[in-house]
Amino acid sequence: MFIRAFLLTVLLMFSFELYATTQQTKDENVTYAPLPFGKRINYYSSYLNQDEVFDIYLPKGPNLFSAYVLIAATDILGLGYTEQTTFVDEIALAAANGSLNDKFLYVASAEFEARREPKHYENARKLVQGLAAYKDRLTFKVEHIDNFGHYPVAIPAFTNALNLIFPRNQFQKFQEFDHTSGLVLPKVVEHYKTLSESYGVTINVPTDITRNPNSLRSLGYKLFKRQEYAQAREVFNLWISVSDKHPNAYFWLSRVLAAEGKLTKAIINLQKAIKLSSNDTPNNIDYFQTVMEQYKEQLDGE
């Protein structure tokens, strides 16, 4: 399931698998329908200092989105396409008929707005209640975020939405695997294979994340320092297979090979690291060349 998110701040237009576009951006190859709750809307532009009226159309199609991210929206949940229904009703109906199976829904607003207008709380409560029976097939979260205003809330809300779709704990498993019995790398690779199957898109094992233990660089370095050279070599070879233009991958592989006494192979990989290094990183090149001299001295001494 490839994640395509529908993100709409302030104004919520939820219509199963629909999203909004203006008439000026319509694609002639797409089927459209007028906006259900009124074809024309008034839009006030603070930049132009005037009201603008334009047409809104909704492209139709199955499974356009796998994730819905609705920010500053808990008040609008109480509105609807008709006076008799609300968006809470529409969303709950979509969940009931299976339109939201295996999808994600995140809805948030600023806490201070809910305190000012309690209908936010009531709308959120109704939505959670209406979706409760479908939590085994729909991943959702509805919340009010404190200490942020109407517009600034978009940043923490979007961060929380991403964590709902891509749970942080599922992408920070390296240390957990490293503290269990058995080889580390096969467990990491299998985990990312499972994640890829779950999301329907290839998710590669992270290679080099600065100051983050959840990467091949960090894992390989730990194994190297523990003198677990065979495992470290496999880690750095995987790094190269994923990102074969990264000089540090070849550098660290050369360190492992040198530690194993395979100096000729170490020199070959370090040469690749130097060749791939950019002139923008002269310190790296200087260090690599210093290490190269050390390798050659060790090789001459054998």
DRENDO-1510 file (C-alpha; in Angstrom, 1 decimal, always signed):
<recs>
REC; n; res; u; v; w
REC; 1; MET; +0.0; +0.0; +0.0 .
REC; 2; PHE; +1.8; +3.1; -1.2 .
REC; 3; ILE; +1.2; +6.1; +1.1 .
REC; 4; ARG; -0.4; +9.0; -0.7 .
REC; 5; ALA; -1.6; +11.5; +1.9 .
REC; 6; PHE; -4.4; +14.0; +1.6 .
REC; 7; LEU; -3.4; +17.0; +3.7 .
REC; 8; LEU; -5.8; +19.9; +4.1 .
REC; 9; THR; -5.4; +22.5; +6.8 .
REC; 10; VAL; -8.2; +24.8; +8.0 .
REC; 11; LEU; -10.8; +23.6; +5.4 .
REC; 12; LEU; -12.0; +20.0; +5.4 .
REC; 13; MET; -13.4; +18.6; +2.2 .
REC; 14; PHE; -13.8; +14.9; +3.0 .
REC; 15; SER; -15.7; +12.9; +0.3 .
REC; 16; PHE; -14.4; +9.4; +0.3 .
REC; 17; GLU; -11.7; +9.3; -2.4 .
REC; 18; LEU; -12.0; +12.9; -3.6 .
REC; 19; TYR; -9.8; +16.0; -3.4 .
REC; 20; ALA; -10.3; +19.6; -4.4 .
REC; 21; THR; -9.0; +21.5; -7.3 .
REC; 22; THR; -9.9; +24.8; -9.0 .
REC; 23; GLN; -11.4; +24.9; -12.5 .
REC; 24; GLN; -8.2; +26.4; -13.8 .
REC; 25; THR; -6.2; +23.4; -12.8 .
REC; 26; LYS; -8.6; +20.7; -14.1 .
REC; 27; ASP; -7.1; +17.8; -16.0 .
REC; 28; GLU; -9.1; +17.0; -19.1 .
REC; 29; ASN; -8.4; +13.3; -18.7 .
REC; 30; VAL; -9.9; +13.1; -15.2 .
REC; 31; THR; -13.6; +12.8; -14.3 .
REC; 32; TYR; -14.8; +15.5; -12.0 .
REC; 33; ALA; -17.9; +16.3; -10.0 .
REC; 34; PRO; -19.0; +19.7; -8.5 .
REC; 35; LEU; -18.3; +20.2; -4.8 .
REC; 36; PRO; -21.3; +18.5; -3.0 .
REC; 37; PHE; -22.0; +21.2; -0.5 .
REC; 38; GLY; -22.1; +24.1; -2.9 .
REC; 39; LYS; -20.4; +24.6; -6.3 .
REC; 40; ARG; -19.1; +28.1; -5.5 .
REC; 41; ILE; -17.4; +29.3; -2.4 .
REC; 42; ASN; -16.2; +32.7; -1.3 .
REC; 43; TYR; -12.5; +33.0; -0.5 .
REC; 44; TYR; -11.1; +36.1; +1.2 .
REC; 45; SER; -7.5; +37.0; +0.2 .
REC; 46; SER; -5.7; +39.0; +2.7 .
REC; 47; TYR; -3.0; +39.8; +0.1 .
REC; 48; LEU; -5.5; +41.2; -2.5 .
REC; 49; ASN; -7.8; +42.6; +0.2 .
REC; 50; GLN; -10.8; +41.5; -1.7 .
REC; 51; ASP; -13.3; +38.5; -2.0 .
REC; 52; GLU; -12.7; +36.0; -4.7 .
REC; 53; VAL; -15.3; +33.5; -6.0 .
REC; 54; PHE; -14.1; +30.4; -7.8 .
REC; 55; ASP; -15.4; +27.0; -8.8 .
REC; 56; ILE; -14.3; +23.9; -6.8 .
REC; 57; TYR; -14.3; +20.5; -8.5 .
REC; 58; LEU; -13.6; +17.1; -7.1 .
REC; 59; PRO; -11.7; +14.5; -9.2 .
REC; 60; LYS; -13.3; +11.0; -8.7 .
REC; 61; GLY; -11.5; +7.7; -8.5 .
REC; 62; PRO; -10.9; +4.7; -6.3 .
REC; 63; ASN; -8.1; +4.6; -3.8 .
REC; 64; LEU; -6.6; +8.0; -4.6 .
REC; 65; PHE; -5.3; +8.2; -1.1 .
REC; 66; SER; -4.0; +5.9; +1.6 .
REC; 67; ALA; -3.8; +8.5; +4.3 .
REC; 68; TYR; -5.9; +11.5; +5.3 .
REC; 69; VAL; -4.3; +14.3; +7.3 .
REC; 70; LEU; -6.8; +16.9; +8.4 .
REC; 71; ILE; -5.4; +19.8; +10.5 .
REC; 72; ALA; -7.3; +22.6; +12.2 .
REC; 73; ALA; -10.4; +20.6; +11.3 .
REC; 74; THR; -12.3; +19.4; +14.4 .
REC; 75; ASP; -14.7; +22.3; +14.2 .
REC; 76; ILE; -15.5; +21.6; +10.5 .
REC; 77; LEU; -16.3; +18.0; +11.4 .
REC; 78; GLY; -19.6; +19.2; +12.6 .
REC; 79; LEU; -20.5; +20.6; +9.1 .
REC; 80; GLY; -21.7; +18.5; +6.2 .
REC; 81; TYR; -22.8; +18.2; +2.7 .
REC; 82; THR; -26.4; +18.7; +3.8 .
REC; 83; GLU; -28.1; +20.2; +6.8 .
REC; 84; GLN; -29.1; +16.7; +8.0 .
REC; 85; THR; -25.6; +15.2; +7.9 .
REC; 86; THR; -22.1; +16.0; +9.2 .
REC; 87; PHE; -18.6; +15.1; +8.1 .
REC; 88; VAL; -18.5; +12.8; +11.1 .
REC; 89; ASP; -21.4; +10.9; +9.6 .
REC; 90; GLU; -19.7; +10.7; +6.2 .
REC; 91; ILE; -16.4; +9.5; +7.6 .
REC; 92; ALA; -18.1; +6.9; +9.8 .
REC; 93; LEU; -20.1; +5.7; +6.8 .
REC; 94; ALA; -16.9; +5.4; +4.7 .
REC; 95; ALA; -15.4; +3.3; +7.4 .
REC; 96; ALA; -18.5; +1.1; +7.6 .
REC; 97; ASN; -18.7; +0.4; +3.9 .
REC; 98; GLY; -14.9; -0.5; +3.8 .
REC; 99; SER; -13.7; +2.6; +1.9 .
REC; 100; LEU; -11.2; +3.3; +4.6 .
REC; 101; ASN; -9.9; -0.3; +5.1 .
REC; 102; ASP; -6.1; -0.4; +5.7 .
REC; 103; LYS; -5.9; +3.4; +5.6 .
REC; 104; PHE; -4.9; +6.2; +8.0 .
REC; 105; LEU; -6.9; +9.1; +9.3 .
REC; 106; TYR; -5.4; +11.9; +11.4 .
REC; 107; VAL; -7.5; +14.8; +12.6 .
REC; 108; ALA; -6.2; +17.6; +14.8 .
REC; 109; SER; -6.9; +21.2; +16.0 .
REC; 110; ALA; -5.4; +23.6; +18.5 .
REC; 111; GLU; -6.4; +23.0; +22.1 .
REC; 112; PHE; -7.1; +26.7; +22.7 .
REC; 113; GLU; -9.6; +26.8; +19.9 .
REC; 114; ALA; -11.5; +23.8; +21.4 .
REC; 115; ARG; -11.5; +25.5; +24.8 .
REC; 116; ARG; -12.9; +28.6; +23.2 .
REC; 117; GLU; -15.5; +26.6; +21.2 .
REC; 118; PRO; -16.4; +23.3; +22.9 .
REC; 119; LYS; -18.0; +22.0; +19.8 .
REC; 120; HIS; -14.5; +20.9; +18.8 .
REC; 121; TYR; -14.4; +18.5; +21.7 .
REC; 122; GLU; -17.9; +17.2; +20.9 .
REC; 123; ASN; -17.1; +16.7; +17.2 .
REC; 124; ALA; -13.9; +14.8; +18.1 .
REC; 125; ARG; -15.7; +12.6; +20.6 .
REC; 126; LYS; -18.4; +11.7; +18.0 .
REC; 127; LEU; -15.8; +10.9; +15.4 .
REC; 128; VAL; -13.8; +8.6; +17.7 .
REC; 129; GLN; -17.0; +7.0; +18.9 .
REC; 130; GLY; -18.2; +6.5; +15.3 .
REC; 131; LEU; -14.9; +4.9; +14.2 .
REC; 132; ALA; -14.4; +2.7; +17.3 .
REC; 133; ALA; -15.9; -0.3; +15.7 .
REC; 134; TYR; -13.5; -0.2; +12.8 .
REC; 135; LYS; -10.2; +0.3; +14.6 .
REC; 136; ASP; -9.0; -3.2; +13.5 .
REC; 137; ARG; -9.1; -2.0; +9.8 .
REC; 138; LEU; -8.5; +1.7; +10.1 .
REC; 139; THR; -5.6; +3.4; +11.9 .
REC; 140; PHE; -6.8; +6.8; +13.2 .
REC; 141; LYS; -6.1; +9.4; +15.7 .
REC; 142; VAL; -8.1; +12.5; +16.7 .
REC; 143; GLU; -6.5; +15.1; +19.0 .
REC; 144; HIS; -6.3; +18.6; +20.2 .
REC; 145; ILE; -2.7; +20.0; +20.6 .
REC; 146; ASP; -1.9; +22.4; +23.4 .
REC; 147; ASN; +0.4; +25.4; +23.4 .
REC; 148; PHE; +0.0; +26.1; +19.6 .
REC; 149; GLY; -2.2; +28.6; +17.8 .
REC; 150; HIS; -4.4; +28.0; +14.8 .
REC; 151; TYR; -1.7; +28.1; +12.1 .
REC; 152; PRO; +1.4; +27.0; +14.2 .
REC; 153; VAL; -0.4; +23.8; +15.1 .
REC; 154; ALA; +0.2; +22.6; +11.6 .
REC; 155; ILE; +3.8; +21.7; +12.4 .
REC; 156; PRO; +3.3; +19.4; +15.5 .
REC; 157; ALA; +0.1; +18.0; +14.0 .
REC; 158; PHE; +1.8; +17.0; +10.8 .
REC; 159; THR; +4.7; +15.5; +12.8 .
REC; 160; ASN; +2.2; +13.5; +14.8 .
REC; 161; ALA; +0.4; +12.4; +11.6 .
REC; 162; LEU; +3.7; +11.1; +10.2 .
REC; 163; ASN; +4.3; +9.2; +13.4 .
REC; 164; LEU; +0.8; +7.6; +13.0 .
REC; 165; ILE; +1.5; +6.5; +9.5 .
REC; 166; PHE; +5.2; +5.7; +10.0 .
REC; 167; PRO; +5.5; +4.8; +13.7 .
REC; 168; ARG; +8.8; +6.0; +15.0 .
REC; 169; ASN; +9.4; +2.8; +17.1 .
REC; 170; GLN; +9.1; +0.7; +14.0 .
REC; 171; PHE; +12.0; +2.6; +12.4 .
REC; 172; GLN; +14.3; +2.6; +15.4 .
REC; 173; LYS; +14.9; -1.1; +15.9 .
REC; 174; PHE; +18.7; -1.3; +15.5 .
REC; 175; GLN; +19.6; -1.1; +19.2 .
REC; 176; GLU; +16.8; -3.5; +20.1 .
REC; 177; PHE; +18.0; -6.1; +17.6 .
REC; 178; ASP; +21.6; -5.5; +18.8 .
REC; 179; HIS; +20.7; -6.4; +22.3 .
REC; 180; THR; +19.1; -9.7; +21.4 .
REC; 181; SER; +20.8; -13.0; +20.7 .
REC; 182; GLY; +21.9; -14.0; +17.2 .
REC; 183; LEU; +23.2; -12.0; +14.3 .
REC; 184; VAL; +22.0; -8.4; +14.1 .
REC; 185; LEU; +22.0; -7.7; +10.3 .
REC; 186; PRO; +19.6; -10.5; +9.3 .
REC; 187; LYS; +17.1; -9.3; +11.8 .
REC; 188; VAL; +17.4; -5.7; +10.5 .
REC; 189; VAL; +17.0; -6.8; +6.9 .
REC; 190; GLU; +14.0; -9.0; +7.7 .
REC; 191; HIS; +12.3; -6.1; +9.6 .
REC; 192; TYR; +12.7; -3.7; +6.7 .
REC; 193; LYS; +11.4; -6.4; +4.3 .
REC; 194; THR; +8.3; -6.7; +6.5 .
REC; 195; LEU; +7.9; -2.9; +6.5 .
REC; 196; SER; +8.2; -2.8; +2.7 .
REC; 197; GLU; +5.5; -5.5; +2.3 .
REC; 198; SER; +3.3; -3.6; +4.8 .
REC; 199; TYR; +3.5; -0.3; +3.0 .
REC; 200; GLY; +3.7; -1.7; -0.5 .
REC; 201; VAL; +6.8; +0.2; -1.4 .
REC; 202; THR; +10.5; -0.7; -1.0 .
REC; 203; ILE; +11.9; +0.8; +2.2 .
REC; 204; ASN; +15.6; +0.5; +2.3 .
REC; 205; VAL; +17.6; +0.0; +5.5 .
REC; 206; PRO; +18.9; +3.5; +6.4 .
REC; 207; THR; +22.5; +3.8; +5.5 .
REC; 208; ASP; +24.0; +6.9; +7.2 .
REC; 209; ILE; +21.9; +9.1; +9.5 .
REC; 210; THR; +23.9; +11.7; +11.5 .
REC; 211; ARG; +24.0; +11.1; +15.2 .
REC; 212; ASN; +21.4; +8.3; +14.9 .
REC; 213; PRO; +22.1; +4.7; +15.9 .
REC; 214; ASN; +19.5; +3.4; +13.5 .
REC; 215; SER; +21.7; +3.2; +10.4 .
REC; 216; LEU; +24.1; +0.8; +8.8 .
REC; 217; ARG; +27.0; +3.2; +9.5 .
REC; 218; SER; +26.3; +3.2; +13.2 .
REC; 219; LEU; +25.7; -0.6; +13.4 .
REC; 220; GLY; +28.8; -1.4; +11.4 .
REC; 221; TYR; +30.9; +0.9; +13.5 .
REC; 222; LYS; +29.7; -0.8; +16.7 .
REC; 223; LEU; +30.4; -4.3; +15.3 .
REC; 224; PHE; +33.8; -3.1; +14.1 .
REC; 225; LYS; +34.7; -1.7; +17.6 .
REC; 226; ARG; +33.6; -5.1; +19.1 .
REC; 227; GLN; +35.9; -6.8; +16.6 .
REC; 228; GLU; +33.0; -8.7; +15.1 .
REC; 229; TYR; +34.5; -8.2; +11.7 .
REC; 230; ALA; +32.5; -10.7; +9.7 .
REC; 231; GLN; +29.2; -9.0; +10.7 .
REC; 232; ALA; +30.7; -5.6; +10.2 .
REC; 233; ARG; +31.8; -6.5; +6.7 .
REC; 234; GLU; +28.3; -7.7; +5.8 .
REC; 235; VAL; +26.9; -4.4; +7.1 .
REC; 236; PHE; +29.2; -2.2; +5.0 .
REC; 237; ASN; +28.7; -4.4; +1.9 .
REC; 238; LEU; +24.9; -3.9; +2.3 .
REC; 239; TRP; +25.5; -0.1; +2.6 .
REC; 240; ILE; +27.5; -0.2; -0.6 .
REC; 241; SER; +24.7; -2.2; -2.4 .
REC; 242; VAL; +22.1; +0.4; -1.4 .
REC; 243; SER; +24.3; +3.5; -1.8 .
REC; 244; ASP; +27.3; +2.7; -4.0 .
REC; 245; LYS; +28.4; +6.4; -4.4 .
REC; 246; HIS; +29.0; +7.0; -0.7 .
REC; 247; PRO; +32.7; +7.3; +0.1 .
REC; 248; ASN; +32.3; +6.5; +3.8 .
REC; 249; ALA; +30.8; +3.1; +3.0 .
REC; 250; TYR; +34.0; +2.1; +1.2 .
REC; 251; PHE; +36.2; +3.7; +3.8 .
REC; 252; TRP; +34.6; +1.7; +6.6 .
REC; 253; LEU; +34.7; -1.5; +4.6 .
REC; 254; SER; +38.4; -0.9; +4.1 .
REC; 255; ARG; +38.9; -0.5; +7.9 .
REC; 256; VAL; +37.3; -3.9; +8.4 .
REC; 257; LEU; +39.3; -5.6; +5.7 .
REC; 258; ALA; +42.5; -4.1; +7.1 .
REC; 259; ALA; +41.6; -5.3; +10.6 .
REC; 260; GLU; +41.2; -8.8; +9.0 .
REC; 261; GLY; +44.6; -8.5; +7.5 .
REC; 262; LYS; +43.3; -8.2; +3.9 .
REC; 263; LEU; +45.3; -5.1; +3.2 .
REC; 264; THR; +45.2; -5.3; -0.6 .
REC; 265; LYS; +41.4; -5.3; -0.6 .
REC; 266; ALA; +41.4; -2.6; +2.0 .
REC; 267; ILE; +43.6; -0.4; -0.3 .
REC; 268; ILE; +41.3; -1.0; -3.3 .
REC; 269; ASN; +38.2; +0.1; -1.3 .
REC; 270; LEU; +39.9; +3.1; +0.2 .
REC; 271; GLN; +40.9; +4.2; -3.3 .
REC; 272; LYS; +37.3; +4.1; -4.2 .
REC; 273; ALA; +36.4; +6.2; -1.2 .
REC; 274; ILE; +39.0; +8.8; -2.2 .
REC; 275; LYS; +37.8; +8.8; -5.8 .
REC; 276; LEU; +34.2; +9.4; -4.6 .
REC; 277; SER; +35.1; +12.0; -2.1 .
REC; 278; SER; +34.1; +15.6; -3.1 .
REC; 279; ASN; +36.4; +18.5; -3.2 .
REC; 280; ASP; +33.9; +20.1; -0.8 .
REC; 281; THR; +35.1; +17.7; +1.9 .
REC; 282; PRO; +38.9; +18.1; +1.8 .
REC; 283; ASN; +39.3; +17.0; +5.4 .
REC; 284; ASN; +37.9; +13.6; +4.5 .
REC; 285; ILE; +40.2; +13.2; +1.6 .
REC; 286; ASP; +43.2; +14.2; +3.7 .
REC; 287; TYR; +42.2; +11.7; +6.4 .
REC; 288; PHE; +41.6; +8.9; +3.8 .
REC; 289; GLN; +45.0; +9.6; +2.3 .
REC; 290; THR; +46.6; +9.4; +5.7 .
REC; 291; VAL; +45.0; +6.0; +6.3 .
REC; 292; MET; +46.1; +4.9; +2.9 .
REC; 293; GLU; +49.7; +5.6; +3.8 .
REC; 294; GLN; +49.2; +3.5; +7.0 .
REC; 295; TYR; +47.8; +0.6; +4.9 .
REC; 296; LYS; +50.7; +0.8; +2.5 .
REC; 297; GLU; +53.3; +0.8; +5.3 .
REC; 298; GLN; +51.6; -2.2; +6.9 .
REC; 299; LEU; +51.6; -4.0; +3.5 .
REC; 300; ASP; +55.3; -3.2; +3.0 .
REC; 301; GLY; +56.1; -4.5; +6.4 .
REC; 302; GLU; +54.6; -7.9; +5.8 .
</recs>
